[in-house]
Amino acid sequence: MTVRRNDQGFVRVPESEFETILARAAEEGAKRALSDVGLEGKEAALDIRDLRSLVECIRLVRRTAVQTTVRMITTGVMLALLAGIAIKLRIFGGSP
């Protein structure tokens, strides 16, 4: 590695060497970050796929729960309207 300093004392590194250093640092940082969260080794890819699958399942459950809630509310409103109409028209009732 060629180290040159300018007149202000800053180190100047050729761009190709800087990119090599930066790539190595990024790779080491990524390995350390994965290691810190327990995603290292040969099973890491499988673990990540499992986590993605789990997140997708959670999204599906949430979407289904929202759809079911909307359907139940809609059904309740429709039943209330039908009951109101039946009472208003005295379909099930006695004669006044």
ROMAR-688403 format. One record per residue (C-alpha): x, y, z; residue in one letter; residue number from 1. Coordinates in steps of 0.1 Angstrom, whole numbers, plus 5000, padded with zeros to 4 digits. Layout:
N
<site><xx>X</xx><yy>Y</yy><zz>Z</zz><code>A</code><pos>NUM</pos></site>
...
***
This chain:
96
<site><xx>5000</xx><yy>5000</yy><zz>5000</zz><code>M</code><pos>1</pos></site>
<site><xx>5014</xx><yy>5033</yy><zz>4990</zz><code>T</code><pos>2</pos></site>
<site><xx>5008</xx><yy>5061</yy><zz>5016</zz><code>V</code><pos>3</pos></site>
<site><xx>5013</xx><yy>5097</yy><zz>5005</zz><code>R</code><pos>4</pos></site>
<site><xx>5005</xx><yy>5127</yy><zz>5026</zz><code>R</code><pos>5</pos></site>
<site><xx>4995</xx><yy>5161</yy><zz>5012</zz><code>N</code><pos>6</pos></site>
<site><xx>5008</xx><yy>5194</yy><zz>5026</zz><code>D</code><pos>7</pos></site>
<site><xx>4981</xx><yy>5194</yy><zz>5053</zz><code>Q</code><pos>8</pos></site>
<site><xx>4991</xx><yy>5160</yy><zz>5066</zz><code>G</code><pos>9</pos></site>
<site><xx>4962</xx><yy>5141</yy><zz>5052</zz><code>F</code><pos>10</pos></site>
<site><xx>4969</xx><yy>5106</yy><zz>5039</zz><code>V</code><pos>11</pos></site>
<site><xx>4963</xx><yy>5100</yy><zz>5002</zz><code>R</code><pos>12</pos></site>
<site><xx>4955</xx><yy>5065</yy><zz>4990</zz><code>V</code><pos>13</pos></site>
<site><xx>4950</xx><yy>5056</yy><zz>4954</zz><code>P</code><pos>14</pos></site>
<site><xx>4914</xx><yy>5050</yy><zz>4945</zz><code>E</code><pos>15</pos></site>
<site><xx>4918</xx><yy>5013</yy><zz>4936</zz><code>S</code><pos>16</pos></site>
<site><xx>4935</xx><yy>5006</yy><zz>4970</zz><code>E</code><pos>17</pos></site>
<site><xx>4908</xx><yy>5026</yy><zz>4988</zz><code>F</code><pos>18</pos></site>
<site><xx>4881</xx><yy>5006</yy><zz>4971</zz><code>E</code><pos>19</pos></site>
<site><xx>4899</xx><yy>4973</yy><zz>4980</zz><code>T</code><pos>20</pos></site>
<site><xx>4902</xx><yy>4984</yy><zz>5017</zz><code>I</code><pos>21</pos></site>
<site><xx>4865</xx><yy>4996</yy><zz>5017</zz><code>L</code><pos>22</pos></site>
<site><xx>4853</xx><yy>4962</yy><zz>5002</zz><code>A</code><pos>23</pos></site>
<site><xx>4873</xx><yy>4942</yy><zz>5028</zz><code>R</code><pos>24</pos></site>
<site><xx>4860</xx><yy>4964</yy><zz>5056</zz><code>A</code><pos>25</pos></site>
<site><xx>4824</xx><yy>4960</yy><zz>5044</zz><code>A</code><pos>26</pos></site>
<site><xx>4828</xx><yy>4922</yy><zz>5041</zz><code>E</code><pos>27</pos></site>
<site><xx>4843</xx><yy>4919</yy><zz>5076</zz><code>E</code><pos>28</pos></site>
<site><xx>4816</xx><yy>4942</yy><zz>5090</zz><code>G</code><pos>29</pos></site>
<site><xx>4788</xx><yy>4921</yy><zz>5074</zz><code>A</code><pos>30</pos></site>
<site><xx>4803</xx><yy>4889</yy><zz>5088</zz><code>K</code><pos>31</pos></site>
<site><xx>4806</xx><yy>4904</yy><zz>5122</zz><code>R</code><pos>32</pos></site>
<site><xx>4770</xx><yy>4917</yy><zz>5121</zz><code>A</code><pos>33</pos></site>
<site><xx>4757</xx><yy>4883</yy><zz>5111</zz><code>L</code><pos>34</pos></site>
<site><xx>4778</xx><yy>4866</yy><zz>5137</zz><code>S</code><pos>35</pos></site>
<site><xx>4764</xx><yy>4890</yy><zz>5164</zz><code>D</code><pos>36</pos></site>
<site><xx>4728</xx><yy>4880</yy><zz>5156</zz><code>V</code><pos>37</pos></site>
<site><xx>4737</xx><yy>4843</yy><zz>5154</zz><code>G</code><pos>38</pos></site>
<site><xx>4735</xx><yy>4839</yy><zz>5116</zz><code>L</code><pos>39</pos></site>
<site><xx>4769</xx><yy>4825</yy><zz>5109</zz><code>E</code><pos>40</pos></site>
<site><xx>4781</xx><yy>4792</yy><zz>5094</zz><code>G</code><pos>41</pos></site>
<site><xx>4765</xx><yy>4769</yy><zz>5069</zz><code>K</code><pos>42</pos></site>
<site><xx>4730</xx><yy>4770</yy><zz>5083</zz><code>E</code><pos>43</pos></site>
<site><xx>4727</xx><yy>4808</yy><zz>5080</zz><code>A</code><pos>44</pos></site>
<site><xx>4711</xx><yy>4808</yy><zz>5046</zz><code>A</code><pos>45</pos></site>
<site><xx>4685</xx><yy>4782</yy><zz>5058</zz><code>L</code><pos>46</pos></site>
<site><xx>4678</xx><yy>4803</yy><zz>5089</zz><code>D</code><pos>47</pos></site>
<site><xx>4673</xx><yy>4835</yy><zz>5068</zz><code>I</code><pos>48</pos></site>
<site><xx>4649</xx><yy>4816</yy><zz>5045</zz><code>R</code><pos>49</pos></site>
<site><xx>4630</xx><yy>4803</yy><zz>5075</zz><code>D</code><pos>50</pos></site>
<site><xx>4628</xx><yy>4838</yy><zz>5090</zz><code>L</code><pos>51</pos></site>
<site><xx>4615</xx><yy>4852</yy><zz>5057</zz><code>R</code><pos>52</pos></site>
<site><xx>4589</xx><yy>4824</yy><zz>5055</zz><code>S</code><pos>53</pos></site>
<site><xx>4578</xx><yy>4832</yy><zz>5091</zz><code>L</code><pos>54</pos></site>
<site><xx>4574</xx><yy>4869</yy><zz>5083</zz><code>V</code><pos>55</pos></site>
<site><xx>4554</xx><yy>4860</yy><zz>5052</zz><code>E</code><pos>56</pos></site>
<site><xx>4531</xx><yy>4837</yy><zz>5073</zz><code>C</code><pos>57</pos></site>
<site><xx>4526</xx><yy>4865</yy><zz>5099</zz><code>I</code><pos>58</pos></site>
<site><xx>4516</xx><yy>4889</yy><zz>5070</zz><code>R</code><pos>59</pos></site>
<site><xx>4492</xx><yy>4863</yy><zz>5057</zz><code>L</code><pos>60</pos></site>
<site><xx>4476</xx><yy>4858</yy><zz>5091</zz><code>V</code><pos>61</pos></site>
<site><xx>4473</xx><yy>4895</yy><zz>5097</zz><code>R</code><pos>62</pos></site>
<site><xx>4457</xx><yy>4900</yy><zz>5062</zz><code>R</code><pos>63</pos></site>
<site><xx>4433</xx><yy>4871</yy><zz>5069</zz><code>T</code><pos>64</pos></site>
<site><xx>4423</xx><yy>4884</yy><zz>5103</zz><code>A</code><pos>65</pos></site>
<site><xx>4415</xx><yy>4918</yy><zz>5089</zz><code>V</code><pos>66</pos></site>
<site><xx>4394</xx><yy>4903</yy><zz>5061</zz><code>Q</code><pos>67</pos></site>
<site><xx>4375</xx><yy>4882</yy><zz>5086</zz><code>T</code><pos>68</pos></site>
<site><xx>4369</xx><yy>4911</yy><zz>5109</zz><code>T</code><pos>69</pos></site>
<site><xx>4356</xx><yy>4932</yy><zz>5080</zz><code>V</code><pos>70</pos></site>
<site><xx>4333</xx><yy>4903</yy><zz>5069</zz><code>R</code><pos>71</pos></site>
<site><xx>4319</xx><yy>4899</yy><zz>5104</zz><code>M</code><pos>72</pos></site>
<site><xx>4312</xx><yy>4936</yy><zz>5108</zz><code>I</code><pos>73</pos></site>
<site><xx>4296</xx><yy>4937</yy><zz>5074</zz><code>T</code><pos>74</pos></site>
<site><xx>4275</xx><yy>4907</yy><zz>5082</zz><code>T</code><pos>75</pos></site>
<site><xx>4264</xx><yy>4922</yy><zz>5115</zz><code>G</code><pos>76</pos></site>
<site><xx>4254</xx><yy>4955</yy><zz>5099</zz><code>V</code><pos>77</pos></site>
<site><xx>4234</xx><yy>4936</yy><zz>5072</zz><code>M</code><pos>78</pos></site>
<site><xx>4217</xx><yy>4915</yy><zz>5099</zz><code>L</code><pos>79</pos></site>
<site><xx>4208</xx><yy>4946</yy><zz>5119</zz><code>A</code><pos>80</pos></site>
<site><xx>4194</xx><yy>4963</yy><zz>5088</zz><code>L</code><pos>81</pos></site>
<site><xx>4173</xx><yy>4932</yy><zz>5079</zz><code>L</code><pos>82</pos></site>
<site><xx>4161</xx><yy>4930</yy><zz>5115</zz><code>A</code><pos>83</pos></site>
<site><xx>4151</xx><yy>4967</yy><zz>5114</zz><code>G</code><pos>84</pos></site>
<site><xx>4133</xx><yy>4962</yy><zz>5081</zz><code>I</code><pos>85</pos></site>
<site><xx>4115</xx><yy>4931</yy><zz>5095</zz><code>A</code><pos>86</pos></site>
<site><xx>4104</xx><yy>4950</yy><zz>5126</zz><code>I</code><pos>87</pos></site>
<site><xx>4094</xx><yy>4981</yy><zz>5106</zz><code>K</code><pos>88</pos></site>
<site><xx>4073</xx><yy>4960</yy><zz>5082</zz><code>L</code><pos>89</pos></site>
<site><xx>4060</xx><yy>4938</yy><zz>5110</zz><code>R</code><pos>90</pos></site>
<site><xx>4068</xx><yy>4906</yy><zz>5092</zz><code>I</code><pos>91</pos></site>
<site><xx>4073</xx><yy>4886</yy><zz>5124</zz><code>F</code><pos>92</pos></site>
<site><xx>4049</xx><yy>4903</yy><zz>5146</zz><code>G</code><pos>93</pos></site>
<site><xx>4015</xx><yy>4903</yy><zz>5159</zz><code>G</code><pos>94</pos></site>
<site><xx>3988</xx><yy>4927</yy><zz>5149</zz><code>S</code><pos>95</pos></site>
<site><xx>3985</xx><yy>4960</yy><zz>5167</zz><code>P</code><pos>96</pos></site>
***
